[in-house]
Amino acid sequence: MNDTIKLLQSHRSIRKFTDQEIPHGMLLELIKAGQGAATSSHVQAYTVIHVKDVANREKIAELAGGQGYVANCGAFLVFCADMKRPTEASERTGAKVERGMTEQLLVATVDVALMAQNVVVAAESEGLGICYIGGIRNNPQEVSDLLRLPDHVYPVFGMCLGYPAHEPEVKPRLPVEAILKEDYYTEDSELVEAFDATMQAYYQARSSGNKNTDWSHNLTPLFDNKLRPHMRDFLVKRGFEMK
């Protein structure tokens, strides 16, 4: 196993950071590494906002559900799906541009996710820790107003970056046999049951935040109270009409 694979398999979410600053030059290189990710038709449908204003970071921490590390990490980035830049560029060539298509929303969202994951790998290779912040979608309009995002741009997630001040264990993943299927989709409930036992042992033994639960039970909040039903109306108002 080479060093890149080892790095990818050792990812942990970091929520405690030291006071050490991230050099600006390093941050630029991380973003350039992000730009090296695959992008649909070279559209590059993303914009990254580096939130430096202390008051704004504290406000976003509150809007994201009281996640204090948003305010005290080394750098906080908001990754935005951006269809404004490419559609306007195409329009300047004289093309008749159709906005608000569902495919445009998918392209921009996938593009920014791929770009962000490249940033993560690059950051971790430099000894930094990261934590994705999907909680900004709790209040996406307020975050958009705070960052002055125009139409056809929406905040997909935030990312905390910094030098780790703790060493959490690597969280187990589903067995690869549940993920990689040959030729056809097959049932994997037995593998999930075995994984539940693995996760229950992990949660009870980890060094912080011990709890008596498993993978299946831990999913419950995602499907009964973190559904964010406001997102569709929000996206339509931003110009992503899903036509």
N, C-alpha and C positions, 0 to 999 in steps of 0.2 A: 504494500500500500504506500503510495507516494505522499509527500507532505501536503499537497493540495487536497487529496481525499481525506487525509487525517483532519485537516482544518475544517473541511465541510461537515465531517461527522462529529465534530467537537463543539458545535454551536450551542451556546446558552444565552438566554435573555439576561442582561445585566441591568439591575435597577438601583445599584449603589455605585457612585463614582467618586474618584479622588478629585482634588482641586486642580490637578495638573491640566494646563490648557492644551488644546489641540492646535499645533502650528497651522497657520493659515495656508501655507504651502502644501501641507499634508492634506488638508480638507479639499483643496483644489484638485490634487491628484486622485483623491477618492471619487470625486464627481467625474473626473475624466475616465476613471475605471468604470464607473456606472455607464457612461456614454458608450463604452465598448460592448455593452450587451446587445443581443439581437433586438431588432426593432422592425415592426411590420412595414414592408415596402420603404424602409429608410425614412419613415414619417417622423420618428423621434418626438412622439406626442407627449412630452413631459416637461414640467418646470419644477425646480426645487427651490423652496424658500428657506434660506438660512435665517432663522428667527433669533436676532441678537438682542432686541429690545427687552429689557428685564421685565417690564410691566406686561408686555404682550406674552412673554413666556409664562408668567404667573397666571395670566388670564386663560391661556390655552390649557395649562395644567388643571385649572378648575373646570373648564369646559369639557375636558377629557375624562372627568370623573374623579378629580382630586388626585391625580398622579403626580406627586411632588417632584419626581426625578425629571420631569419635563423642564422644570425651572432650574434645577441644579446640576444637570449633566454638562459635559464639556461643550457640546454643540447640539442644538436641536434643529432638525430639518423637517419641513413639510413637503411631501412628495405629491405633486398635483398632476392629474391627467389633463393634458392641454391640447385641445383641438382648435384653439384660437389661432395659434401661430401657423400650423400647416394649412388650414383652410384659407386664411388671409393670403398666404404666400401663393397658393394655387389661384386665388381670385385675381391677384395682381398680374397673372399671365394672361388673363382674359377668359379663364375657364368659368363656366356656369356652375357654381358650387352649391351643392345640396347639403344643408346642415341638419343636425338633429337626428341622424340615422343611428339605429341601435348598434350597427357595426362600428361606427365611429367611437361610440362609448366603449365597446369591447376592446378595440384596438388601443385606445388611449390608456385604458385601465391595465391591460396586459403589458403594454410598453413600459409604463411607469413601475410596475411590479418587477419586471425583469431588470430594469435599470437599478432599482433600489437594492435588489439582491446582489448585484455586482458590487455596489457600494459596501454592503455588509461584508462580503468576502474580503474585499480589499482592506476594509477597516480592521477586521479580525486578524488579517495577516500582519498588520502593523502593531498588534497588541492592544487594540481598542476593544471595548465591549459595546454592544448595541441592544436596543429594545424598540421593537415596533410599537407604535401607539395608534391602534385602530380606534381608540376612544374619541378621536377628534370627529368621528362621524356621529357621535352623540348629538353634537350641536354644529353641524356643518355650515349652516348659514352664518352663525356668529363667527366661526373661524374664518370663513370666506370674507366677511366684512372686515375683520381685524387685519387680514393680509391683503385686502384690497384686490381680491381676485376678480377678474372680468368674467363676462359670460363665456361659456364654452370651456371653462376651466373649473375643476373641482378638486378639493383636497381629499386624497385617497387614504393616506395615513401619515402619521408623523414618525420620526426616528430619533431616539436619544443616542448620542455618541459620547464616549468618554473613556478614561482609563479606569478599569474595574477596581472597586474597593471591596469586592467579595468574590468568592469562587464557588458559585453554585454548581451542583452536579448536573451532568448532561441528562436531559429528560429522555427516557426511552421513546422510541418510535414504533409504530406498528411493524410487525414482521414483514420483510420484503415480499414474502409469499402472498400476503394479503393485497399488496399494491401492484405487483407485477403479475399479470395474468397472460396466458398464452392463447392466442386466437380469439377467445370469447370471454365475456364477463362470466365469472363464476361466483357462487356464494362463498362467504368467508366468515360466517357467524362463529364457527368453532375457533378460528384464529383470533377473532375479536374477544371471545370469552377468555382465552388464554392471555391475551394482552391486558385485559382488565385485571387479572391477577398480578401481572407484572407491574402495572401502574399502581395498584393498591400497595404493593410492597415498597415501591419507590416513594410514594407520598408519605408512608409511615416512617421511612428510614432517612429521608433527606435531612440535611443539616438545618434548614429553616423552613417555616411554614408547614409543619407536619399536619396532615389531616387524614381522616379515614374515608377515602373515596376511591374511585377508579375512573378509567377513561370514559366509559359510557355515562356514568352519573355526572361527571364533570362537564359533559356536553349540554346538560339540561338547560342552563341559563341561556345558551346560544340559540335555543329553539323555543323558549317560552317567554323570555323578557328582554333579550338583546336583539330583537328582530329589526329594530330601527325602521318602522313603517314610514317614517317621514322621508326616507331617502328618495323614493320615487318622485314625489312632488318637488323635492329640492332639486333633483337632477333635471327635471323638466324646466324648472324656473331658470336653471343655469344654461339652458339651450340644448341639453341632451334630451330631446323629445322622445327618443326611442321609437321612431317611425319605422 
